[in-house]
Amino acid sequence: MLEISNLSSFYGEIQVLKNISMEIKAGEIVALIGANAAGKTTLISCISRTVTSFSGEVLFNGERIGKLRPDQIVDLGLVQVPEGRLLFPGLTVRENLELGAYSRRSRANRKGRLDYVYEILPKLKERSNQLAGSLSGGEAQMCAIGRGLMADPKLIMFDEPSLGLAPIVVLEIMHLVEKIRETGKTVLLVEQNVRQSLKLSDRAYVLENGRIAMEGSGGELLNSPEVKKAYLGI
């Protein structure tokens, strides 16, 4: 579904990503793990074209998307849920969700998308008329995820969805990611919570200093001595 070949990215003269190649197949949960400043957010921002200074090739369902606008990429069914939620705090939960149905494809069935989001995230229905700025951290993250789902994605990319959340809420978010895959979505999960993301994922990539250092199944990497030492403190 998604194929990245020899992707490199620069901020000024600093090279952030170095010849990244990876792939995601339809129906998978693929985790991308790594330390802070490893380049994880830059990589998915290149995929969604919110970062444009990169070389290499990105294909989505066989189509080259490396020169498309972000809204065109969303219209194809490739959606990013950003780090930090980036909700509109002065708008209600429902208004934030409806803004997710911006693309032509999702706008045509906005009510159906809203019903789907409320079914998979019933707490949002309860908070429908509440201002987004008054939500708890976990509820805000669910609202950001719901907004991404409103765009009717084929592949949804989560950037640090567990960041800053209590452990019990992290488990809830991870369960939600699995539930989203069960509804037919493909998932790229960018996470610092290495243990939970590897438990959840079919396959995973380890990004270190802008390069893919390791790849394998979630179970293989979870049991890797290198990953245990570097990321799990074992």
Kinemage of the C-alpha trace (Angstrom):
@kinemage 1
@onewidth
@group {chain A} dominant
@subgroup {mainchain}
@vectorlist {calphas} color= white
{ca met a 1} P 0.000 0.000 0.000
{ca leu a 2} L 2.811 2.412 0.917
{ca glu a 3} L 6.324 2.125 -0.469
{ca ile a 4} L 9.175 4.483 0.398
{ca ser a 5} L 12.453 4.291 -1.508
{ca asn a 6} L 15.717 6.097 -0.673
{ca leu a 7} L 14.033 8.999 1.090
{ca ser a 8} L 16.404 11.668 2.415
{ca ser a 9} L 15.443 14.952 4.057
{ca phe a 10} L 17.307 18.075 5.127
{ca tyr a 11} L 16.621 21.015 7.432
{ca gly a 12} L 18.956 23.565 5.924
{ca glu a 13} L 22.354 21.879 5.787
{ca ile a 14} L 21.451 19.252 8.402
{ca gln a 15} L 20.458 15.857 7.009
{ca val a 16} L 17.652 14.424 9.128
{ca leu a 17} L 16.725 11.311 7.108
{ca lys a 18} L 19.253 9.185 5.231
{ca asn a 19} L 18.097 6.891 2.415
{ca ile a 20} L 15.014 5.518 4.168
{ca ser a 21} L 13.308 2.563 2.458
{ca met a 22} L 10.277 0.807 3.959
{ca glu a 23} L 6.891 -0.585 3.006
{ca ile a 24} L 3.466 -1.106 4.516
{ca lys a 25} L 1.047 -3.723 3.230
{ca ala a 26} L -2.739 -3.377 3.301
{ca gly a 27} L -4.264 -4.404 6.630
{ca glu a 28} L -1.040 -4.193 8.656
{ca ile a 29} L -0.143 -2.281 11.769
{ca val a 30} L 3.457 -1.191 11.255
{ca ala a 31} L 5.303 0.506 14.115
{ca leu a 32} L 8.092 3.046 13.668
{ca ile a 33} L 10.076 3.371 16.869
{ca gly a 34} L 13.106 5.387 17.879
{ca ala a 35} L 14.444 7.913 20.364
{ca asn a 36} L 13.620 11.615 20.391
{ca ala a 37} L 15.055 13.455 17.360
{ca ala a 38} L 15.582 10.186 15.452
{ca gly a 39} L 13.529 11.588 12.556
{ca lys a 40} L 10.195 9.801 13.065
{ca thr a 41} L 7.946 12.855 12.773
{ca thr a 42} L 9.968 14.178 9.849
{ca leu a 43} L 9.476 10.889 8.012
{ca ile a 44} L 5.695 10.819 8.274
{ca ser a 45} L 5.554 14.554 7.540
{ca cys a 46} L 7.440 13.867 4.290
{ca ile a 47} L 4.906 11.138 3.462
{ca ser a 48} L 1.994 13.536 4.004
{ca arg a 49} L 3.925 16.412 2.360
{ca thr a 50} L 3.717 18.809 5.281
{ca val a 51} L 7.516 18.673 4.968
{ca thr a 52} L 8.506 19.204 1.333
{ca ser a 53} L 12.319 19.306 1.379
{ca phe a 54} L 13.127 15.688 0.624
{ca ser a 55} L 14.372 13.439 -2.160
{ca gly a 56} L 13.453 9.866 -2.978
{ca glu a 57} L 10.181 8.230 -3.948
{ca val a 58} L 6.913 7.711 -2.080
{ca leu a 59} L 4.215 5.516 -3.640
{ca phe a 60} L 0.713 5.061 -2.252
{ca asn a 61} L -1.278 2.273 -3.892
{ca gly a 62} L 1.159 2.454 -6.810
{ca glu a 63} L 0.774 6.213 -7.335
{ca arg a 64} L 3.701 8.613 -6.875
{ca ile a 65} L 2.657 11.150 -4.245
{ca gly a 66} L 5.980 12.897 -3.564
{ca lys a 67} L 4.924 16.058 -5.400
{ca leu a 68} L 1.232 16.186 -4.449
{ca arg a 69} L -0.260 18.749 -2.076
{ca pro a 70} L -1.232 17.531 1.417
{ca asp a 71} L -4.953 17.882 0.657
{ca gln a 72} L -4.560 15.754 -2.487
{ca ile a 73} L -2.829 13.070 -0.417
{ca val a 74} L -5.668 13.113 2.131
{ca asp a 75} L -8.138 12.787 -0.740
{ca leu a 76} L -6.363 9.579 -1.807
{ca gly a 77} L -6.981 8.127 1.654
{ca leu a 78} L -3.640 8.740 3.410
{ca val a 79} L -4.153 10.660 6.668
{ca gln a 80} L -1.833 11.836 9.457
{ca val a 81} L -2.991 12.304 13.061
{ca pro a 82} L -0.403 14.824 14.297
{ca glu a 83} L 1.631 14.836 17.471
{ca gly a 84} L 0.133 17.160 20.073
{ca arg a 85} L -3.473 16.670 18.824
{ca leu a 86} L -3.691 20.226 17.326
{ca leu a 87} L -7.406 20.566 18.014
{ca phe a 88} L -9.300 23.847 17.734
{ca pro a 89} L -9.952 24.514 21.449
{ca gly a 90} L -12.701 27.095 20.889
{ca leu a 91} L -14.774 24.714 18.747
{ca thr a 92} L -16.910 21.845 19.998
{ca val a 93} L -15.926 18.207 19.689
{ca arg a 94} L -18.411 17.768 16.856
{ca glu a 95} L -17.113 20.827 15.000
{ca asn a 96} L -13.542 19.535 15.304
{ca leu a 97} L -14.640 16.159 13.956
{ca glu a 98} L -16.536 17.692 11.029
{ca leu a 99} L -13.414 19.619 10.003
{ca gly a 100} L -11.800 16.224 9.409
{ca ala a 101} L -14.284 15.551 6.595
{ca tyr a 102} L -12.597 18.168 4.417
{ca ser a 103} L -11.726 16.027 1.404
{ca arg a 104} L -14.247 15.600 -1.390
{ca arg a 105} L -14.381 11.840 -0.832
{ca ser a 106} L -15.268 12.087 2.873
{ca arg a 107} L -17.396 15.248 2.614
{ca ala a 108} L -19.922 13.385 0.475
{ca asn a 109} L -20.746 11.068 3.399
{ca arg a 110} L -20.037 13.301 6.388
{ca lys a 111} L -23.005 12.078 8.449
{ca gly a 112} L -22.081 8.448 7.835
{ca arg a 113} L -18.482 9.157 8.861
{ca leu a 114} L -19.661 10.906 12.026
{ca asp a 115} L -21.863 7.927 12.926
{ca tyr a 116} L -18.845 5.615 12.397
{ca val a 117} L -16.641 7.757 14.645
{ca tyr a 118} L -19.281 7.930 17.373
{ca glu a 119} L -19.697 4.149 17.192
{ca ile a 120} L -15.983 3.452 17.552
{ca leu a 121} L -15.464 6.318 20.046
{ca pro a 122} L -18.683 6.585 22.082
{ca lys a 123} L -17.076 9.019 24.571
{ca leu a 124} L -16.915 11.597 21.790
{ca lys a 125} L -20.652 11.341 21.265
{ca glu a 126} L -21.146 12.072 24.972
{ca arg a 127} L -18.844 15.110 24.634
{ca ser a 128} L -20.223 16.191 21.253
{ca asn a 129} L -21.226 19.733 22.316
{ca gln a 130} L -18.330 20.267 24.722
{ca leu a 131} L -15.507 22.629 23.766
{ca ala a 132} L -12.410 20.711 22.690
{ca gly a 133} L -10.269 22.916 24.916
{ca ser a 134} L -11.992 21.511 28.015
{ca leu a 135} L -11.247 17.833 27.259
{ca ser a 136} L -8.837 15.701 29.258
{ca gly a 137} L -5.614 14.599 27.559
{ca gly a 138} L -7.006 11.185 26.682
{ca glu a 139} L -10.277 12.614 25.388
{ca ala a 140} L -8.392 15.178 23.299
{ca gln a 141} L -6.317 12.407 21.744
{ca met a 142} L -9.477 10.457 20.942
{ca cys a 143} L -10.930 13.576 19.334
{ca ala a 144} L -7.795 13.977 17.194
{ca ile a 145} L -8.044 10.314 16.167
{ca gly a 146} L -11.743 10.734 15.418
{ca arg a 147} L -10.996 13.776 13.263
{ca gly a 148} L -8.502 11.698 11.279
{ca leu a 149} L -11.083 8.943 10.821
{ca met a 150} L -13.587 11.480 9.493
{ca ala a 151} L -11.391 11.763 6.383
{ca asp a 152} L -12.178 8.108 5.586
{ca pro a 153} L -8.532 6.990 5.475
{ca lys a 154} L -7.274 3.826 3.847
{ca leu a 155} L -3.992 4.255 5.733
{ca ile a 156} L -3.847 6.314 8.927
{ca met a 157} L -0.560 7.482 10.450
{ca phe a 158} L -0.471 8.152 14.202
{ca asp a 159} L 2.309 10.415 15.493
{ca glu a 160} L 2.973 9.719 19.186
{ca pro a 161} L -0.671 9.083 20.177
{ca ser a 162} L 0.297 8.060 23.736
{ca leu a 163} L 2.469 11.129 24.449
{ca gly a 164} L 1.785 12.644 27.862
{ca leu a 165} L -1.004 10.230 28.777
{ca ala a 166} L -1.437 8.154 31.941
{ca pro a 167} L -0.541 4.446 31.562
{ca ile a 168} L -4.169 3.281 31.756
{ca val a 169} L -5.128 5.755 28.998
{ca val a 170} L -2.170 4.586 26.886
{ca leu a 171} L -3.596 1.051 26.973
{ca glu a 172} L -6.972 2.436 25.911
{ca ile a 173} L -5.403 4.276 22.958
{ca met a 174} L -3.485 1.173 21.889
{ca his a 175} L -6.674 -0.898 22.041
{ca leu a 176} L -8.347 1.764 19.909
{ca val a 177} L -5.576 1.521 17.280
{ca glu a 178} L -6.143 -2.229 17.095
{ca lys a 179} L -9.902 -1.688 16.823
{ca ile a 180} L -9.369 0.752 13.944
{ca arg a 181} L -7.351 -1.874 12.056
{ca glu a 182} L -10.199 -4.351 12.617
{ca thr a 183} L -12.546 -1.968 10.782
{ca gly a 184} L -10.399 -2.346 7.655
{ca lys a 185} L -7.820 0.422 8.052
{ca thr a 186} L -4.050 0.110 7.612
{ca val a 187} L -1.971 1.755 10.356
{ca leu a 188} L 1.478 3.331 10.658
{ca leu a 189} L 2.127 3.849 14.369
{ca val a 190} L 4.943 6.235 15.309
{ca glu a 191} L 5.652 5.779 19.004
{ca gln a 192} L 8.144 6.246 21.821
{ca asn a 193} L 6.207 3.671 23.871
{ca val a 194} L 8.251 0.843 22.435
{ca arg a 195} L 6.862 -2.078 24.421
{ca gln a 196} L 3.195 -1.369 23.694
{ca ser a 197} L 3.703 -0.511 20.027
{ca leu a 198} L 5.769 -3.638 19.327
{ca lys a 199} L 3.188 -5.824 21.092
{ca leu a 200} L 0.524 -4.352 18.840
{ca ser a 201} L 2.322 -4.293 15.496
{ca asp a 202} L 2.644 -6.900 12.763
{ca arg a 203} L 5.992 -5.470 11.699
{ca ala a 204} L 8.228 -2.671 12.907
{ca tyr a 205} L 11.154 -0.477 11.927
{ca val a 206} L 13.731 1.062 14.270
{ca leu a 207} L 14.893 4.544 13.256
{ca glu a 208} L 18.231 5.698 14.657
{ca asn a 209} L 19.982 8.928 13.673
{ca gly a 210} L 17.934 9.212 10.499
{ca arg a 211} L 18.538 5.653 9.292
{ca ile a 212} L 16.588 2.398 9.489
{ca ala a 213} L 18.716 0.430 11.953
{ca met a 214} L 16.522 -2.682 12.291
{ca glu a 215} L 13.316 -4.161 10.949
{ca gly a 216} L 11.299 -7.288 11.641
{ca ser a 217} L 8.075 -8.528 13.172
{ca gly a 218} L 6.877 -6.835 16.335
{ca gly a 219} L 7.659 -9.973 18.323
{ca glu a 220} L 11.165 -10.291 16.878
{ca leu a 221} L 12.085 -6.733 17.788
{ca leu a 222} L 10.454 -6.975 21.213
{ca asn a 223} L 12.753 -9.919 21.953
{ca ser a 224} L 15.836 -8.380 20.320
{ca pro a 225} L 18.718 -7.842 22.802
{ca glu a 226} L 19.601 -4.561 21.046
{ca val a 227} L 16.057 -3.210 21.378
{ca lys a 228} L 15.770 -4.399 24.977
{ca lys a 229} L 19.000 -2.626 25.899
{ca ala a 230} L 18.395 0.595 23.958
{ca tyr a 231} L 14.666 1.116 24.480
{ca leu a 232} L 13.359 -1.133 27.251
{ca gly a 233} L 16.122 -0.714 29.839
{ca ile a 234} L 16.694 -4.472 30.067
